[in-house]
Structure formats: structure tokens, C-alpha cells
Amino acid sequence: MSGHSSRLSADLRWVEAMLTDLQRQIDELAGELRALSHLVHVHTLASLRADTDSTVASATPTEADDAR
């Protein structure tokens, strides 16, 4: 019976180690996801600014327009 108990204890330690490792991987992936989300947000803002700047630039008279 003690052999069965020690085997169960070893299995439990293995499961706990696997769960700890899984939690570490989840935390790491969550961090990477937050970083990617931030990059997408920054890229989106930059794209919106570029669109706005090009719209404003096309609506603003240029030197060539002033020469006419």
C-alpha cells in the first residue's frame, strides 16, 4: 500500500509541476499578447494620423496653387 501511496504522491508532484509550468507559459503568452496589442494600437494611431495629415495636406494650398 505504501508503494501505491508514494506513486500517487510522485504523480501529484508531477501534475503540480506541469500546472506550474503551464501557468508560466500562460503568463508569458499574456505578456506577449499585451505587447502585440500595444503595437497594433500604436500602428493604428500612426495610420490615422498619416491619413489625417494627408487629408489636411491635400486640402491646404501648395506653393504651386499660390503661383496660379
C-alpha positions as CSV (number, residue, x, y, z in Angstrom):
1,M,0.0,0.0,0.0
2,S,2.9,2.4,0.7
3,G,4.2,1.8,-2.8
4,H,0.8,2.9,-4.2
5,S,0.9,6.0,-1.9
6,S,4.4,7.0,-2.9
7,R,3.5,6.6,-6.6
8,L,0.4,8.7,-6.1
9,S,2.5,11.4,-4.3
10,A,5.0,11.3,-7.2
11,D,2.2,11.7,-9.7
12,L,0.7,14.6,-7.8
13,R,4.1,16.4,-7.7
14,W,4.4,15.8,-11.5
15,V,0.9,17.2,-12.1
16,E,1.7,20.2,-9.9
17,A,4.9,20.9,-11.8
18,M,3.1,20.6,-15.1
19,L,0.4,23.1,-13.9
20,T,3.1,25.5,-12.6
21,D,4.8,25.3,-16.0
22,L,1.5,25.8,-17.8
23,Q,0.8,28.8,-15.7
24,R,4.2,30.3,-16.5
25,Q,3.6,29.7,-20.2
26,I,0.1,31.4,-20.0
27,D,1.6,34.4,-18.2
28,E,4.4,34.7,-20.9
29,L,1.8,34.5,-23.7
30,A,-0.4,37.0,-22.0
31,G,2.6,39.4,-21.8
32,E,3.3,38.9,-25.5
33,L,-0.3,39.4,-26.4
34,R,-0.3,42.7,-24.4
35,A,2.8,43.8,-26.3
36,L,1.3,42.9,-29.6
37,S,-1.9,44.7,-28.7
38,H,0.1,47.8,-27.8
39,L,1.9,47.7,-31.2
40,V,-1.4,47.4,-33.1
41,H,-2.8,50.3,-31.1
42,V,0.3,52.4,-31.9
43,H,0.3,51.4,-35.5
44,T,-3.4,52.2,-35.8
45,L,-2.9,55.7,-34.3
46,A,0.0,56.3,-36.6
47,S,-2.0,55.3,-39.6
48,L,-4.9,57.5,-38.6
49,R,-2.5,60.4,-38.1
50,A,-1.0,59.8,-41.5
51,D,-4.4,59.7,-43.1
52,T,-5.4,62.9,-41.3
53,D,-2.1,64.6,-42.3
54,S,-2.5,63.6,-46.0
55,T,-6.1,64.8,-46.0
56,V,-5.1,68.1,-44.4
57,A,-2.1,68.4,-46.8
58,S,-4.4,67.8,-49.9
59,A,-6.8,70.4,-48.6
60,T,-4.1,73.0,-47.9
61,P,-3.0,75.2,-50.9
62,T,0.6,74.5,-52.1
63,E,3.1,76.9,-53.5
64,A,2.1,75.8,-57.0
65,D,-1.5,76.6,-56.2
66,D,-0.4,80.0,-54.9
67,A,1.5,80.7,-58.1
68,R,-1.6,80.4,-60.2
